[in-house]
Amino acid sequence: MATSTSSTIADSAAATARDEAVRYRIALALVISLFFAWGLTYGLLDVLNKHFQQTLNVTRLQSALLQTCYFGAYFLVAVPSGLFVGRYGYKRGILLGLAIFALGALLFAPATSQHRFYPFLMALFVLACGAACLESAANSYVTVLGSPDGGARRLNLAQAFTGFGAFAGPLIGGLFFFRPGAEVANAAAAAASNVASVRTTYIVIATVILLLALAFWQVALPEPGRDARLPAADANEALPLRRERRFVFSVVAQFFYFSAQAGIAAFFINFATEHWPALPVSKAAFILSGAMIAFTGGRFLSTALMQRFDAAAMLATYAVASLVLCIAACVTSGPVPVIALTAVFFFESIMFPTIFALGIKGLGVRTGRAGSFHVMALVGGAVAPLVMGAIADRFTTNTAYWVPLVCFTVVLGFALSIRAADRRGSRCNWTSTLE
């Protein structure tokens, strides 16, 4: 009888474990779709930059306000949304983000009817508030949907889908946002047709986002770890985050890294068409889409390489490669600088997750709050395009691309500081062992 009872209990436990595994897989699949969604809108953002220069006759500095509104929302929303998730849970945080995201996408419809630039900025700001809320919730959620040891792997996998979305964005924009004027009666009609394409694209995005919200509403998502309390790693966990040098430097590095990424992408089409005069704008958008493929492929390949090589060493190597390629882009002419700039996207691929992981390492119960500051650091994407747009309007687009060199130098400094700290720690551990 005892054996039969034990067998029944074991079978019940196994069935429960299987059910939980299925719930986690469903939740992970749904959450990964969010990474694709905000990657898509980010990819479209860089195409809109050039699109509005043509259809609304805005300057490059004015068009850079698109990035300012988008990533400025991250600065404002990241920490409050993190607090909301901490109080009400991942599911409510995701639903809130999806609702705001869909509202922003729908606001593109009235913006197109006004045919003015600033209504588009308002719509994009609302959409970005939703994206920031989603990113604050989803990055943390992915890490807890399974074993703690697999958290980093799951996050890298999910972020790879951001790359897929960022690849799809320029592809869609190149197909629909830059229809040649010859295909319609006159240039004015061409502009109207292109603006209508923007409206249709964002209405479709809003529809998909609302369907996703319905799916999240219907599914009973697990909320692992909400009530758990991580044990303190050491007495230093009582320190405020601002006194953690490694963390503070990581946030600074994240700000400059994303400044470089957003700035390079924002004026990539301008850069490509100026250096490659025979290149149509639509083809330049396709090259940008190809650069996003390099970014996505770099994330998959580099994640595999991290199983054999130190993460900080890889970050330093990739930062040096990015510096060299940016210099090549600035001092050469013809198609070569366009190819060099496209290659930069590959070496950017691991920077966000690697800086994130190295920066929050060892923070224990402060990890969640520290992650919110990393999301907030994406405001660098609002600053660099403005600076580069002002330089491009005053001088040339080529001159503006010296700005990312400064940014990658800061990333390199962070990587080298981590390497030095790890070497010091290894020596201390070795000395302690001898003692």
BELGI-V710225 format. One record per backbone hydrogen bond with DSSP energy under -0.5 kcal/mol. NH is the residue of the N-H (numbers start at 1). CO is the residue of the C=O. E is the energy in kcal/mol with one decimal. If there is no record, write none. Layout:
nh=NH co=CO e=E
nh=NH co=CO e=E
//
This chain:
nh=5 co=1 e=-2.4
nh=6 co=2 e=-2.5
nh=7 co=3 e=-2.2
nh=8 co=4 e=-2.1
nh=9 co=5 e=-2.3
nh=10 co=6 e=-2.4
nh=11 co=7 e=-2.5
nh=12 co=8 e=-2.3
nh=13 co=9 e=-2.4
nh=14 co=10 e=-2.4
nh=15 co=11 e=-2.4
nh=16 co=12 e=-2.3
nh=17 co=13 e=-2.4
nh=18 co=14 e=-2.3
nh=19 co=15 e=-2.5
nh=20 co=16 e=-2.5
nh=21 co=17 e=-2.3
nh=22 co=18 e=-2.3
nh=23 co=19 e=-2.3
nh=24 co=20 e=-2.4
nh=25 co=21 e=-2.2
nh=26 co=22 e=-2.4
nh=27 co=23 e=-2.5
nh=28 co=24 e=-2.6
nh=29 co=25 e=-2.4
nh=30 co=26 e=-2.3
nh=31 co=27 e=-2.5
nh=32 co=28 e=-2.5
nh=33 co=29 e=-1.3
nh=34 co=30 e=-0.7
nh=34 co=31 e=-1.1
nh=35 co=31 e=-1.1
nh=36 co=32 e=-1.6
nh=37 co=33 e=-1.8
nh=38 co=34 e=-2.3
nh=39 co=35 e=-1.6
nh=40 co=36 e=-2.3
nh=41 co=37 e=-1.8
nh=42 co=38 e=-1.8
nh=43 co=39 e=-2.4
nh=44 co=40 e=-2.3
nh=45 co=41 e=-1.5
nh=46 co=42 e=-1.1
nh=47 co=43 e=-0.8
nh=48 co=44 e=-2.6
nh=49 co=45 e=-1.5
nh=50 co=46 e=-0.9
nh=51 co=47 e=-2.4
nh=52 co=48 e=-2.8
nh=53 co=49 e=-0.9
nh=54 co=50 e=-1.5
nh=55 co=51 e=-2.8
nh=56 co=52 e=-1.8
nh=58 co=52 e=-1.1
nh=63 co=59 e=-2.6
nh=64 co=60 e=-1.4
nh=65 co=62 e=-1.6
nh=66 co=63 e=-1.7
nh=68 co=64 e=-1.7
nh=69 co=65 e=-2.9
nh=70 co=66 e=-2.3
nh=71 co=67 e=-2.7
nh=72 co=68 e=-1.7
nh=73 co=69 e=-1.3
nh=74 co=70 e=-0.7
nh=75 co=71 e=-1.4
nh=76 co=72 e=-1.6
nh=77 co=73 e=-2.5
nh=78 co=74 e=-2.2
nh=81 co=77 e=-2.7
nh=82 co=78 e=-1.8
nh=83 co=79 e=-2.2
nh=84 co=80 e=-2.1
nh=85 co=81 e=-2.5
nh=86 co=82 e=-2.2
nh=87 co=83 e=-1.5
nh=88 co=84 e=-3.1
nh=89 co=85 e=-2.3
nh=93 co=89 e=-1.8
nh=94 co=90 e=-2.6
nh=95 co=91 e=-2.6
nh=96 co=92 e=-2.4
nh=97 co=93 e=-2.1
nh=98 co=94 e=-2.7
nh=99 co=95 e=-2.2
nh=100 co=96 e=-2.1
nh=101 co=97 e=-2.5
nh=102 co=98 e=-2.7
nh=103 co=99 e=-2.0
nh=104 co=100 e=-2.4
nh=105 co=101 e=-2.1
nh=106 co=102 e=-2.4
nh=107 co=103 e=-1.7
nh=108 co=105 e=-1.3
nh=109 co=106 e=-1.7
nh=110 co=106 e=-0.6
nh=111 co=107 e=-1.5
nh=112 co=108 e=-2.0
nh=113 co=109 e=-1.2
nh=114 co=110 e=-1.0
nh=114 co=111 e=-0.5
nh=115 co=111 e=-1.0
nh=116 co=111 e=-0.7
nh=120 co=116 e=-0.6
nh=120 co=117 e=-0.7
nh=121 co=117 e=-1.4
nh=122 co=118 e=-2.0
nh=123 co=119 e=-2.2
nh=124 co=120 e=-2.7
nh=125 co=121 e=-2.2
nh=126 co=122 e=-2.1
nh=127 co=123 e=-2.3
nh=128 co=124 e=-2.5
nh=129 co=125 e=-1.9
nh=130 co=126 e=-1.6
nh=131 co=127 e=-2.1
nh=132 co=128 e=-2.9
nh=133 co=129 e=-2.0
nh=134 co=130 e=-2.4
nh=135 co=131 e=-2.7
nh=136 co=132 e=-2.3
nh=137 co=133 e=-1.7
nh=138 co=134 e=-3.4
nh=139 co=135 e=-1.9
nh=140 co=136 e=-0.7
nh=141 co=137 e=-2.2
nh=142 co=138 e=-2.6
nh=143 co=139 e=-0.9
nh=144 co=140 e=-0.8
nh=144 co=141 e=-1.0
nh=145 co=141 e=-0.7
nh=145 co=142 e=-0.9
nh=146 co=144 e=-1.8
nh=150 co=147 e=-1.0
nh=151 co=148 e=-1.4
nh=154 co=150 e=-2.5
nh=155 co=151 e=-2.2
nh=156 co=152 e=-2.4
nh=157 co=153 e=-2.2
nh=158 co=154 e=-2.6
nh=159 co=155 e=-2.6
nh=160 co=156 e=-1.3
nh=161 co=157 e=-0.8
nh=161 co=158 e=-1.0
nh=162 co=158 e=-0.6
nh=163 co=159 e=-1.2
nh=164 co=160 e=-1.5
nh=165 co=161 e=-2.1
nh=166 co=162 e=-2.6
nh=167 co=163 e=-2.0
nh=168 co=164 e=-2.2
nh=169 co=165 e=-2.0
nh=170 co=166 e=-1.0
nh=171 co=167 e=-1.2
nh=172 co=168 e=-2.6
nh=173 co=169 e=-2.7
nh=174 co=170 e=-3.0
nh=175 co=171 e=-1.7
nh=176 co=172 e=-2.2
nh=177 co=173 e=-2.7
nh=178 co=173 e=-0.5
nh=183 co=180 e=-1.6
nh=184 co=181 e=-1.4
nh=190 co=186 e=-2.0
nh=191 co=187 e=-2.4
nh=192 co=188 e=-2.3
nh=193 co=189 e=-2.3
nh=194 co=190 e=-2.3
nh=195 co=191 e=-2.4
nh=196 co=192 e=-2.2
nh=197 co=193 e=-1.5
nh=198 co=194 e=-1.5
nh=199 co=195 e=-2.1
nh=200 co=196 e=-2.5
nh=201 co=197 e=-2.4
nh=202 co=198 e=-2.1
nh=203 co=199 e=-1.9
nh=204 co=200 e=-2.2
nh=205 co=201 e=-2.1
nh=206 co=202 e=-2.4
nh=207 co=203 e=-2.2
nh=208 co=204 e=-2.3
nh=209 co=205 e=-2.5
nh=210 co=206 e=-2.3
nh=211 co=207 e=-1.9
nh=212 co=208 e=-2.2
nh=213 co=209 e=-2.4
nh=214 co=210 e=-2.0
nh=215 co=211 e=-2.0
nh=216 co=212 e=-2.6
nh=217 co=213 e=-2.2
nh=218 co=214 e=-2.1
nh=219 co=215 e=-1.9
nh=221 co=219 e=-1.3
nh=226 co=223 e=-1.2
nh=230 co=228 e=-0.5
nh=237 co=234 e=-1.6
nh=238 co=235 e=-1.6
nh=239 co=236 e=-2.2
nh=243 co=240 e=-1.9
nh=244 co=241 e=-2.0
nh=245 co=243 e=-1.0
nh=248 co=244 e=-2.7
nh=249 co=245 e=-2.7
nh=250 co=246 e=-1.8
nh=251 co=247 e=-2.1
nh=252 co=248 e=-2.0
nh=253 co=249 e=-2.8
nh=254 co=250 e=-2.5
nh=255 co=251 e=-2.3
nh=256 co=252 e=-2.2
nh=257 co=253 e=-3.0
nh=258 co=254 e=-2.6
nh=259 co=255 e=-1.6
nh=260 co=256 e=-2.1
nh=261 co=257 e=-2.5
nh=262 co=258 e=-2.7
nh=263 co=259 e=-2.4
nh=264 co=260 e=-2.7
nh=265 co=261 e=-2.0
nh=266 co=262 e=-2.4
nh=267 co=263 e=-1.3
nh=268 co=265 e=-1.0
nh=271 co=267 e=-2.9
nh=272 co=268 e=-3.0
nh=273 co=269 e=-2.4
nh=274 co=270 e=-1.9
nh=275 co=271 e=-1.9
nh=276 co=272 e=-1.6
nh=279 co=276 e=-2.7
nh=280 co=278 e=-0.6
nh=284 co=280 e=-2.0
nh=285 co=281 e=-2.0
nh=286 co=282 e=-1.5
nh=287 co=283 e=-2.1
nh=288 co=284 e=-2.1
nh=289 co=285 e=-1.9
nh=290 co=286 e=-2.2
nh=291 co=287 e=-2.2
nh=292 co=288 e=-1.6
nh=293 co=289 e=-1.3
nh=294 co=290 e=-1.9
nh=295 co=291 e=-2.0
nh=296 co=292 e=-2.4
nh=297 co=293 e=-3.2
nh=298 co=294 e=-2.4
nh=299 co=295 e=-1.6
nh=300 co=296 e=-1.9
nh=301 co=297 e=-2.8
nh=302 co=298 e=-2.5
nh=303 co=299 e=-1.8
nh=304 co=300 e=-1.6
nh=305 co=301 e=-2.1
nh=306 co=302 e=-1.7
nh=307 co=304 e=-1.4
nh=308 co=305 e=-2.2
nh=309 co=305 e=-2.1
nh=314 co=310 e=-2.2
nh=315 co=311 e=-2.4
nh=316 co=312 e=-2.3
nh=317 co=313 e=-2.3
nh=318 co=314 e=-2.7
nh=319 co=315 e=-2.0
nh=320 co=316 e=-2.2
nh=321 co=317 e=-2.3
nh=322 co=318 e=-2.2
nh=323 co=319 e=-2.2
nh=324 co=320 e=-2.4
nh=325 co=321 e=-2.4
nh=326 co=322 e=-2.3
nh=327 co=323 e=-2.2
nh=328 co=324 e=-2.3
nh=329 co=325 e=-2.3
nh=330 co=326 e=-1.7
nh=331 co=327 e=-1.7
nh=332 co=328 e=-1.4
nh=336 co=333 e=-0.7
nh=338 co=334 e=-0.5
nh=339 co=335 e=-2.2
nh=340 co=336 e=-2.6
nh=341 co=337 e=-2.4
nh=342 co=338 e=-2.0
nh=343 co=339 e=-2.0
nh=344 co=340 e=-1.1
nh=345 co=341 e=-0.7
nh=345 co=342 e=-0.9
nh=346 co=342 e=-0.5
nh=346 co=343 e=-0.9
nh=347 co=343 e=-1.1
nh=348 co=344 e=-1.5
nh=349 co=345 e=-0.7
nh=349 co=346 e=-0.9
nh=351 co=348 e=-1.6
nh=352 co=348 e=-0.6
nh=354 co=350 e=-2.2
nh=355 co=351 e=-2.7
nh=356 co=352 e=-2.5
nh=357 co=353 e=-2.7
nh=358 co=354 e=-2.7
nh=359 co=355 e=-2.2
nh=360 co=356 e=-1.8
nh=361 co=357 e=-0.6
nh=363 co=360 e=-1.7
nh=366 co=363 e=-2.2
nh=367 co=364 e=-1.9
nh=370 co=366 e=-2.4
nh=371 co=367 e=-2.3
nh=372 co=368 e=-1.4
nh=373 co=369 e=-1.2
nh=374 co=370 e=-1.3
nh=375 co=371 e=-1.8
nh=376 co=372 e=-2.3
nh=377 co=373 e=-1.7
nh=378 co=375 e=-1.5
nh=379 co=376 e=-1.7
nh=380 co=377 e=-1.9
nh=381 co=378 e=-2.2
nh=382 co=379 e=-2.3
nh=383 co=379 e=-1.0
nh=384 co=380 e=-2.2
nh=387 co=383 e=-2.1
nh=388 co=384 e=-3.2
nh=389 co=385 e=-2.7
nh=390 co=386 e=-2.3
nh=391 co=387 e=-2.2
nh=392 co=388 e=-2.8
nh=393 co=389 e=-2.3
nh=394 co=390 e=-1.9
nh=395 co=391 e=-3.4
nh=400 co=396 e=-1.5
nh=401 co=397 e=-1.0
nh=401 co=398 e=-0.7
nh=402 co=399 e=-1.7
nh=403 co=400 e=-1.7
nh=405 co=402 e=-0.6
nh=406 co=402 e=-1.0
nh=406 co=403 e=-0.8
nh=407 co=403 e=-1.5
nh=408 co=404 e=-2.7
nh=409 co=405 e=-1.6
nh=410 co=406 e=-1.4
nh=411 co=407 e=-1.7
nh=412 co=408 e=-2.4
nh=413 co=409 e=-2.2
nh=414 co=410 e=-2.1
nh=415 co=411 e=-2.4
nh=416 co=412 e=-2.6
nh=417 co=413 e=-2.0
nh=418 co=414 e=-2.1
nh=419 co=415 e=-2.2
nh=420 co=416 e=-2.5
nh=421 co=417 e=-2.4
nh=422 co=418 e=-2.7
nh=423 co=419 e=-2.1
nh=424 co=420 e=-2.3
nh=425 co=421 e=-2.4
nh=426 co=422 e=-2.2
nh=427 co=423 e=-2.2
nh=428 co=424 e=-2.3
nh=429 co=425 e=-2.5
nh=430 co=426 e=-2.2
nh=431 co=427 e=-2.5
nh=432 co=428 e=-2.6
nh=433 co=429 e=-2.0
nh=434 co=430 e=-1.8
nh=435 co=431 e=-2.1
//
